[in-house]
Amino acid sequence: MWEKIKGYFQNKLTQHREKKARLAAVKPNLEQLNPPLTRKEYRLTGRGKYELDPQTRKLTPFGLTTRLKHKLNIAILVLCVLIVLTYVILIFF
């Protein structure tokens, strides 16, 4: 019985190795593809919103400017809400 179990797992292992070898032969090299964004690059580009240079894989000057404008707009909005909230608290309480 143990020989059957051992043979079964050896058969599975050889099938797995053959499958990996077939996939490795079919897959093209990374130089031929434009690789997808890594997690770091995806976060850097704001989930793909900001322009990324395909060669250097860094933000372009336009992408940097757009990201900075977006962050500054959010900061201004938060400050305005805090100012209004402060006035409301001081007037009514």
MMTF fields as JSON, N, C-alpha, C and O atoms, coordinates in Angstrom:
{
  "mmtfVersion": "1.0.0",
  "mmtfProducer": "UNKNOWN",
  "numBonds": 371,
  "numAtoms": 372,
  "numGroups": 93,
  "numChains": 1,
  "numModels": 1,
  "chainsPerModel": [1],
  "groupsPerChain": [93],
  "chainIdList": ["A"],
  "bondAtomList": [4, 2, 8, 6, 12, 10, 16, 14, 20, 18, 24, 22, 28, 26, 32, 30, 36, 34, 40, 38, 44, 42, 48, 46, 52, 50, 56, 54, 60, 58, 64, 62, 68, 66, 72, 70, 76, 74, 80, 78, 84, 82, 88, 86, 92, 90, 96, 94, 100, 98, 104, 102, 108, 106, 112, 110, 116, 114, 120, 118, 124, 122, 128, 126, 132, 130, 136, 134, 140, 138, 144, 142, 148, 146, 152, 150, 156, 154, 160, 158, 164, 162, 168, 166, 172, 170, 176, 174, 180, 178, 184, 182, 188, 186, 192, 190, 196, 194, 200, 198, 204, 202, 208, 206, 212, 210, 216, 214, 220, 218, 224, 222, 228, 226, 232, 230, 236, 234, 240, 238, 244, 242, 248, 246, 252, 250, 256, 254, 260, 258, 264, 262, 268, 266, 272, 270, 276, 274, 280, 278, 284, 282, 288, 286, 292, 290, 296, 294, 300, 298, 304, 302, 308, 306, 312, 310, 316, 314, 320, 318, 324, 322, 328, 326, 332, 330, 336, 334, 340, 338, 344, 342, 348, 346, 352, 350, 356, 354, 360, 358, 364, 362, 368, 366],
  "bondOrderList": [1, 1, 1, 1, 1, 1, 1, 1, 1, 1, 1, 1, 1, 1, 1, 1, 1, 1, 1, 1, 1, 1, 1, 1, 1, 1, 1, 1, 1, 1, 1, 1, 1, 1, 1, 1, 1, 1, 1, 1, 1, 1, 1, 1, 1, 1, 1, 1, 1, 1, 1, 1, 1, 1, 1, 1, 1, 1, 1, 1, 1, 1, 1, 1, 1, 1, 1, 1, 1, 1, 1, 1, 1, 1, 1, 1, 1, 1, 1, 1, 1, 1, 1, 1, 1, 1, 1, 1, 1, 1, 1, 1],
  "groupList": [{"groupName": "MET", "atomNameList": ["N", "CA", "C", "O"], "elementList": ["N", "C", "C", "O"], "formalChargeList": [0, 0, 0, 0], "bondAtomList": [1, 0, 2, 1, 3, 2], "bondOrderList": [1, 1, 2], "singleLetterCode": "M", "chemCompType": "L-PEPTIDE LINKING"}, {"groupName": "TRP", "atomNameList": ["N", "CA", "C", "O"], "elementList": ["N", "C", "C", "O"], "formalChargeList": [0, 0, 0, 0], "bondAtomList": [1, 0, 2, 1, 3, 2], "bondOrderList": [1, 1, 2], "singleLetterCode": "W", "chemCompType": "L-PEPTIDE LINKING"}, {"groupName": "GLU", "atomNameList": ["N", "CA", "C", "O"], "elementList": ["N", "C", "C", "O"], "formalChargeList": [0, 0, 0, 0], "bondAtomList": [1, 0, 2, 1, 3, 2], "bondOrderList": [1, 1, 2], "singleLetterCode": "E", "chemCompType": "L-PEPTIDE LINKING"}, {"groupName": "LYS", "atomNameList": ["N", "CA", "C", "O"], "elementList": ["N", "C", "C", "O"], "formalChargeList": [0, 0, 0, 0], "bondAtomList": [1, 0, 2, 1, 3, 2], "bondOrderList": [1, 1, 2], "singleLetterCode": "K", "chemCompType": "L-PEPTIDE LINKING"}, {"groupName": "ILE", "atomNameList": ["N", "CA", "C", "O"], "elementList": ["N", "C", "C", "O"], "formalChargeList": [0, 0, 0, 0], "bondAtomList": [1, 0, 2, 1, 3, 2], "bondOrderList": [1, 1, 2], "singleLetterCode": "I", "chemCompType": "L-PEPTIDE LINKING"}, {"groupName": "GLY", "atomNameList": ["N", "CA", "C", "O"], "elementList": ["N", "C", "C", "O"], "formalChargeList": [0, 0, 0, 0], "bondAtomList": [1, 0, 2, 1, 3, 2], "bondOrderList": [1, 1, 2], "singleLetterCode": "G", "chemCompType": "PEPTIDE LINKING"}, {"groupName": "TYR", "atomNameList": ["N", "CA", "C", "O"], "elementList": ["N", "C", "C", "O"], "formalChargeList": [0, 0, 0, 0], "bondAtomList": [1, 0, 2, 1, 3, 2], "bondOrderList": [1, 1, 2], "singleLetterCode": "Y", "chemCompType": "L-PEPTIDE LINKING"}, {"groupName": "PHE", "atomNameList": ["N", "CA", "C", "O"], "elementList": ["N", "C", "C", "O"], "formalChargeList": [0, 0, 0, 0], "bondAtomList": [1, 0, 2, 1, 3, 2], "bondOrderList": [1, 1, 2], "singleLetterCode": "F", "chemCompType": "L-PEPTIDE LINKING"}, {"groupName": "GLN", "atomNameList": ["N", "CA", "C", "O"], "elementList": ["N", "C", "C", "O"], "formalChargeList": [0, 0, 0, 0], "bondAtomList": [1, 0, 2, 1, 3, 2], "bondOrderList": [1, 1, 2], "singleLetterCode": "Q", "chemCompType": "L-PEPTIDE LINKING"}, {"groupName": "ASN", "atomNameList": ["N", "CA", "C", "O"], "elementList": ["N", "C", "C", "O"], "formalChargeList": [0, 0, 0, 0], "bondAtomList": [1, 0, 2, 1, 3, 2], "bondOrderList": [1, 1, 2], "singleLetterCode": "N", "chemCompType": "L-PEPTIDE LINKING"}, {"groupName": "LEU", "atomNameList": ["N", "CA", "C", "O"], "elementList": ["N", "C", "C", "O"], "formalChargeList": [0, 0, 0, 0], "bondAtomList": [1, 0, 2, 1, 3, 2], "bondOrderList": [1, 1, 2], "singleLetterCode": "L", "chemCompType": "L-PEPTIDE LINKING"}, {"groupName": "THR", "atomNameList": ["N", "CA", "C", "O"], "elementList": ["N", "C", "C", "O"], "formalChargeList": [0, 0, 0, 0], "bondAtomList": [1, 0, 2, 1, 3, 2], "bondOrderList": [1, 1, 2], "singleLetterCode": "T", "chemCompType": "L-PEPTIDE LINKING"}, {"groupName": "HIS", "atomNameList": ["N", "CA", "C", "O"], "elementList": ["N", "C", "C", "O"], "formalChargeList": [0, 0, 0, 0], "bondAtomList": [1, 0, 2, 1, 3, 2], "bondOrderList": [1, 1, 2], "singleLetterCode": "H", "chemCompType": "L-PEPTIDE LINKING"}, {"groupName": "ARG", "atomNameList": ["N", "CA", "C", "O"], "elementList": ["N", "C", "C", "O"], "formalChargeList": [0, 0, 0, 0], "bondAtomList": [1, 0, 2, 1, 3, 2], "bondOrderList": [1, 1, 2], "singleLetterCode": "R", "chemCompType": "L-PEPTIDE LINKING"}, {"groupName": "ALA", "atomNameList": ["N", "CA", "C", "O"], "elementList": ["N", "C", "C", "O"], "formalChargeList": [0, 0, 0, 0], "bondAtomList": [1, 0, 2, 1, 3, 2], "bondOrderList": [1, 1, 2], "singleLetterCode": "A", "chemCompType": "L-PEPTIDE LINKING"}, {"groupName": "VAL", "atomNameList": ["N", "CA", "C", "O"], "elementList": ["N", "C", "C", "O"], "formalChargeList": [0, 0, 0, 0], "bondAtomList": [1, 0, 2, 1, 3, 2], "bondOrderList": [1, 1, 2], "singleLetterCode": "V", "chemCompType": "L-PEPTIDE LINKING"}, {"groupName": "PRO", "atomNameList": ["N", "CA", "C", "O"], "elementList": ["N", "C", "C", "O"], "formalChargeList": [0, 0, 0, 0], "bondAtomList": [1, 0, 2, 1, 3, 2], "bondOrderList": [1, 1, 2], "singleLetterCode": "P", "chemCompType": "L-PEPTIDE LINKING"}, {"groupName": "ASP", "atomNameList": ["N", "CA", "C", "O"], "elementList": ["N", "C", "C", "O"], "formalChargeList": [0, 0, 0, 0], "bondAtomList": [1, 0, 2, 1, 3, 2], "bondOrderList": [1, 1, 2], "singleLetterCode": "D", "chemCompType": "L-PEPTIDE LINKING"}, {"groupName": "CYS", "atomNameList": ["N", "CA", "C", "O"], "elementList": ["N", "C", "C", "O"], "formalChargeList": [0, 0, 0, 0], "bondAtomList": [1, 0, 2, 1, 3, 2], "bondOrderList": [1, 1, 2], "singleLetterCode": "C", "chemCompType": "L-PEPTIDE LINKING"}],
  "groupTypeList": [0, 1, 2, 3, 4, 3, 5, 6, 7, 8, 9, 3, 10, 11, 8, 12, 13, 2, 3, 3, 14, 13, 10, 14, 14, 15, 3, 16, 9, 10, 2, 8, 10, 9, 16, 16, 10, 11, 13, 3, 2, 6, 13, 10, 11, 5, 13, 5, 3, 6, 2, 10, 17, 16, 8, 11, 13, 3, 10, 11, 16, 7, 5, 10, 11, 11, 13, 10, 3, 12, 3, 10, 9, 4, 14, 4, 10, 15, 10, 18, 15, 10, 4, 15, 10, 11, 6, 15, 4, 10, 4, 7, 7],
  "groupIdList": [1, 2, 3, 4, 5, 6, 7, 8, 9, 10, 11, 12, 13, 14, 15, 16, 17, 18, 19, 20, 21, 22, 23, 24, 25, 26, 27, 28, 29, 30, 31, 32, 33, 34, 35, 36, 37, 38, 39, 40, 41, 42, 43, 44, 45, 46, 47, 48, 49, 50, 51, 52, 53, 54, 55, 56, 57, 58, 59, 60, 61, 62, 63, 64, 65, 66, 67, 68, 69, 70, 71, 72, 73, 74, 75, 76, 77, 78, 79, 80, 81, 82, 83, 84, 85, 86, 87, 88, 89, 90, 91, 92, 93],
  "secStructList": [7, 2, 2, 2, 2, 2, 2, 2, 2, 2, 2, 2, 2, 2, 2, 2, 2, 2, 2, 2, 2, 2, 2, 2, 2, 2, 1, 7, 7, 6, 6, 6, 1, 7, 7, 7, 7, 7, 2, 2, 2, 2, 2, 2, 6, 6, 6, 6, 6, 1, 7, 5, 7, 6, 6, 6, 7, 1, 5, 7, 2, 2, 2, 2, 2, 2, 2, 2, 2, 2, 2, 2, 2, 2, 2, 2, 2, 2, 2, 2, 2, 2, 2, 2, 2, 2, 2, 2, 2, 2, 2, 2, 7],
  "xCoordList": [0.816, 0.0, 0.862, 0.576, 1.931, 2.805, 3.51, 3.815, 3.764, 4.413, 3.487, 3.94, 2.186, 1.222, 1.159, 1.128, 1.14, 1.094, 2.37, 2.326, 3.512, 4.801, 4.86, 5.309, 4.402, 4.382, 3.465, 3.786, 2.323, 1.381, 2.032, 1.941, 2.69, 3.313, 4.524, 4.792, 5.261, 6.375, 5.846, 6.437, 4.738, 4.111, 3.649, 3.848, 3.033, 2.592, 3.785, 3.71, 4.879, 6.071, 6.651, 7.028, 6.723, 7.25, 6.32, 6.784, 5.002, 4.059, 4.212, 4.147, 4.415, 4.593, 5.864, 5.858, 6.942, 8.211, 8.083, 8.596, 7.395, 7.195, 6.355, 6.63, 5.337, 4.49, 5.288, 5.148, 6.134, 6.967, 7.937, 8.188, 8.486, 9.42, 8.709, 9.26, 7.478, 6.713, 6.385, 6.492, 5.985, 5.659, 6.893, 6.808, 8.041, 9.265, 9.675, 10.22, 9.427, 9.782, 8.866, 9.283, 7.625, 6.652, 6.739, 6.522, 7.047, 7.058, 8.137, 9.273, 7.783, 8.805, 9.673, 9.331, 10.782, 11.677, 11.076, 10.228, 11.514, 11.006, 11.411, 10.713, 12.516, 12.937, 11.951, 11.808, 11.272, 10.317, 9.008, 8.287, 8.7, 7.448, 7.678, 8.787, 6.622, 6.63, 6.04, 4.823, 6.883, 6.362, 5.319, 5.405, 4.34, 3.313, 3.906, 5.033, 3.134, 3.602, 3.785, 2.963, 4.876, 5.05, 4.17, 3.569, 4.099, 3.258, 3.755, 2.96, 5.079, 5.661, 5.327, 4.937, 5.479, 5.187, 3.693, 3.31, 2.863, 1.417, 1.017, 0.171, 1.625, 1.336, 1.928, 1.32, 3.116, 3.775, 2.941, 2.883, 2.302, 1.508, 0.07, -0.752, -0.251, -1.607, -2.62, -3.634, -2.351, -3.199, -3.309, -4.362, -2.202, -2.149, -2.618, -2.762, -2.866, -3.378, -2.291, -2.568, -1.069, 0.001, 0.935, 1.152, 1.482, 2.284, 3.607, 4.312, 3.931, 5.149, 5.994, 5.474, 7.296, 8.203, 8.461, 8.902, 8.201, 8.356, 9.807, 10.053, 10.773, 12.166, 12.737, 13.328, 12.559, 13.155, 12.247, 12.698, 10.958, 9.956, 9.82, 9.555, 10.005, 9.81, 8.82, 8.551, 8.272, 7.317, 7.99, 9.131, 7.266, 7.755, 7.537, 6.812, 8.157, 7.908, 6.419, 5.936, 5.699, 4.265, 3.531, 2.619, 3.918, 3.31, 3.584, 2.71, 4.818, 5.155, 4.33, 3.83, 4.19, 3.417, 1.95, 1.339, 1.395, -0.004, -0.236, -1.226, 0.686, 0.548, 0.635, -0.123, 1.562, 1.707, 0.454, -0.003, -0.102, -1.327, -2.466, -3.224, -2.571, -3.625, -3.464, -4.44, -2.253, -2.006, -2.269, -2.835, -1.864, -2.092, -3.581, -4.044, -4.328, -5.772, -6.45, -7.339, -6.038, -6.613, -6.252, -7.094, -5.002, -4.578, -5.368, -5.777, -5.586, -6.356, -7.795, -8.371, -8.374, -9.743, -9.864, -10.817, -8.922, -8.944, -8.798, -9.489, -7.903, -7.732, -8.991, -9.357, -9.65, -10.897, -11.969, -12.676, -12.093, -13.073, -12.743, -13.646, -11.468, -11.08, -11.357, -11.762, -11.144, -11.423, -12.916, -13.31, -13.743, -15.195, -15.653, -16.488, -15.134, -15.485, -15.094, -15.84, -13.937, -13.49, -14.432, -14.811, -14.824, -15.763, -17.105, -17.679, -17.607, -18.877, -18.781, -19.702, -17.719, -17.554, -17.452, -18.053, -16.699, -16.525, -17.796, -18.047, -18.6, -19.816, -20.943, -21.625, -21.155, -22.32, -22.06, -23.013, -20.842, -20.591, -19.913, -19.631],
  "yCoordList": [-1.193, 0.0, 1.26, 2.211, 1.265, 2.441, 2.683, 3.819, 1.577, 1.737, 2.459, 3.263, 2.171, 2.854, 4.346, 5.187, 4.661, 6.072, 6.787, 7.902, 6.134, 6.723, 6.915, 7.955, 5.901, 6.007, 7.123, 7.825, 7.294, 8.349, 9.73, 10.555, 9.977, 11.283, 11.51, 12.643, 10.447, 10.592, 10.936, 11.747, 10.32, 10.612, 12.068, 12.753, 12.542, 13.935, 14.892, 15.912, 14.553, 15.398, 15.479, 16.559, 14.355, 14.389, 15.165, 15.901, 15.0, 15.772, 17.266, 18.066, 17.64, 19.056, 19.609, 20.713, 18.852, 19.304, 19.432, 20.385, 18.469, 18.541, 19.764, 20.435, 20.038, 21.208, 22.495, 23.388, 22.607, 23.801, 23.949, 25.06, 22.834, 22.888, 23.345, 24.133, 22.855, 23.279, 24.771, 25.484, 25.241, 26.66, 27.541, 28.619, 27.084, 27.866, 27.966, 28.989, 26.939, 26.975, 27.903, 28.495, 28.031, 28.842, 30.319, 31.179, 30.624, 32.015, 32.828, 32.373, 34.035, 34.902, 35.544, 35.541, 36.08, 36.761, 38.083, 38.658, 38.556, 39.823, 41.003, 42.017, 40.888, 41.992, 42.19, 43.304, 41.135, 41.24, 41.869, 42.453, 41.758, 42.298, 43.624, 43.922, 44.42, 45.577, 45.08, 44.932, 44.819, 44.187, 45.054, 46.281, 44.441, 45.216, 45.947, 45.679, 46.865, 47.641, 46.759, 45.89, 46.996, 46.313, 47.003, 48.04, 46.426, 47.012, 48.417, 49.334, 48.569, 49.875, 50.904, 52.029, 50.528, 51.451, 51.766, 52.893, 50.788, 51.0, 52.005, 52.866, 51.897, 52.851, 54.225, 55.247, 54.256, 55.51, 56.303, 57.53, 55.605, 56.278, 56.523, 56.939, 56.279, 56.531, 55.647, 56.131, 54.361, 53.366, 53.65, 53.463, 54.105, 54.313, 55.669, 55.874, 56.614, 57.931, 58.84, 59.669, 58.703, 59.622, 58.964, 57.752, 59.805, 59.338, 58.723, 59.296, 57.55, 56.826, 56.648, 56.283, 56.901, 56.713, 55.218, 54.561, 54.66, 53.208, 52.733, 51.585, 53.583, 53.143, 53.155, 52.171, 54.268, 54.385, 53.862, 53.622, 53.679, 53.207, 54.166, 53.747, 55.462, 56.508, 57.518, 57.545, 58.353, 59.361, 60.396, 60.794, 60.822, 61.897, 63.221, 63.266, 64.311, 65.613, 65.986, 66.573, 65.654, 65.925, 65.099, 65.604, 63.843, 62.99, 63.491, 63.449, 63.972, 64.531, 65.778, 65.951, 66.649, 67.879, 67.566, 68.172, 66.647, 66.272, 65.691, 66.01, 64.831, 64.23, 65.293, 65.252, 66.256, 67.326, 68.207, 68.579, 68.543, 69.337, 68.62, 69.236, 67.336, 66.562, 66.569, 66.769, 66.356, 66.359, 67.734, 67.832, 68.793, 70.143, 70.487, 71.128, 70.077, 70.319, 69.626, 70.198, 68.408, 67.697, 68.403, 68.528, 68.868, 69.562, 70.858, 71.167, 71.613, 72.858, 72.564, 73.278, 71.525, 71.15, 70.759, 71.16, 69.993, 69.594, 70.812, 70.918, 71.73, 72.933, 73.798, 74.355, 73.912, 74.695, 74.066, 74.776, 72.766, 72.082, 72.295, 72.523, 72.223, 72.452, 73.885, 74.107, 74.852, 76.251, 76.451, 77.068, 75.942, 76.068, 75.361, 75.894, 74.202, 73.463, 74.234, 74.243, 74.877, 75.683, 76.857, 77.118, 77.582, 78.691, 78.209, 78.867, 77.112, 76.576, 76.246, 76.555, 75.646, 75.319, 76.568, 76.631, 77.563, 78.799, 79.62, 80.268, 79.62, 80.448, 79.804, 80.487, 78.505, 77.846, 77.15, 76.675, 77.066, 76.373, 77.245, 76.809],
  "zCoordList": [0.0, 0.0, 0.0, -0.727, 0.827, 0.876, -0.451, -0.816, -1.173, -2.486, -3.458, -4.274, -3.37, -4.248, -3.921, -4.82, -2.632, -2.222, -2.645, -3.165, -2.417, -2.808, -4.323, -4.805, -5.075, -6.539, -7.013, -7.972, -6.348, -6.713, -6.575, -7.484, -5.435, -5.211, -6.105, -6.506, -6.422, -7.369, -8.758, -9.47, -9.138, -10.426, -10.471, -11.474, -9.384, -9.313, -9.424, -10.108, -8.748, -8.785, -10.198, -10.653, -10.884, -12.251, -13.181, -14.051, -12.998, -13.817, -13.571, -14.505, -12.311, -11.968, -12.607, -13.151, -12.54, -13.155, -14.662, -15.25, -15.303, -16.752, -17.131, -18.125, -16.331, -16.594, -16.473, -17.309, -15.432, -15.277, -16.435, -16.9, -16.903, -18.037, -19.305, -20.074, -19.532, -20.715, -20.641, -21.639, -19.457, -19.313, -19.488, -20.075, -18.981, -19.131, -20.591, -21.005, -21.369, -22.788, -23.574, -24.569, -23.133, -23.866, -23.493, -24.346, -22.246, -21.789, -22.491, -22.625, -22.942, -23.537, -22.453, -21.271, -22.885, -21.944, -21.485, -22.168, -20.337, -19.82, -20.699, -20.725, -21.412, -22.282, -23.417, -23.921, -23.827, -24.923, -24.465, -25.273, -23.205, -22.68, -21.985, -21.541, -21.892, -21.024, -19.708, -19.598, -18.707, -17.498, -16.807, -16.864, -16.158, -15.46, -14.266, -13.852, -13.725, -12.591, -11.369, -11.08, -10.657, -9.382, -8.353, -8.632, -7.171, -6.127, -5.766, -5.559, -5.696, -5.356, -6.433, -6.119, -7.691, -8.782, -8.852, -9.168, -8.563, -8.571, -7.501, -7.741, -6.314, -5.248, -5.568, -5.253, -6.195, -6.546, -7.545, -7.478, -8.46, -9.482, -9.046, -9.863, -7.795, -7.315, -8.013, -8.515, -8.046, -8.712, -10.209, -10.818, -10.784, -12.223, -12.7, -13.905, -11.784, -12.189, -12.742, -13.609, -12.262, -12.633, -13.636, -13.618, -14.517, -15.636, -15.173, -14.342, -15.721, -15.379, -16.625, -17.679, -16.517, -17.642, -17.828, -16.885, -19.01, -19.181, -19.115, -18.745, -19.462, -19.429, -18.01, -17.566, -17.307, -15.972, -14.88, -13.76, -15.193, -14.233, -13.055, -11.928, -13.327, -12.328, -12.875, -14.076, -11.99, -12.421, -13.314, -13.078, -14.342, -15.2, -14.478, -13.485, -14.964, -14.337, -14.331, -13.363, -15.388, -15.425, -14.369, -13.715, -14.2, -13.192, -11.782, -10.916, -11.559, -10.244, -9.947, -8.835, -10.956, -10.777, -10.505, -9.624, -11.238, -11.048, -9.663, -9.005, -9.22, -7.887, -6.803, -5.834, -6.957, -5.975, -5.933, -4.852, -7.105, -7.146, -6.421, -5.673, -6.65, -6.006, -4.49, -3.767, -4.002, -2.555, -1.95, -0.862, -2.642, -2.128, -2.102, -1.159, -3.107, -3.119, -1.943, -1.314, -1.646, -0.499, 0.805, 1.694, 0.927, 2.144, 2.336, 3.456, 1.27, 1.359, 1.76, 2.581, 1.188, 1.526, 3.001, 3.669, 3.505, 4.92, 5.824, 6.837, 5.466, 6.276, 6.28, 7.315, 5.14, 5.083, 5.967, 6.682, 5.927, 6.775, 8.244, 9.05, 8.607, 9.997, 10.447, 11.588, 9.566, 9.904, 10.134, 11.123, 9.241, 9.393, 10.668, 11.399, 10.937, 12.14, 13.396, 14.376, 13.373, 14.518, 14.746, 15.888, 13.683, 13.828, 14.37, 15.238, 13.901, 14.367, 15.855, 16.61, 16.276, 17.687, 18.547, 19.62, 18.09, 18.874, 18.934, 19.95, 17.901, 17.884, 18.67, 19.434, 18.503, 19.084, 20.414, 21.033, 20.875, 22.14, 23.129, 24.245]
}
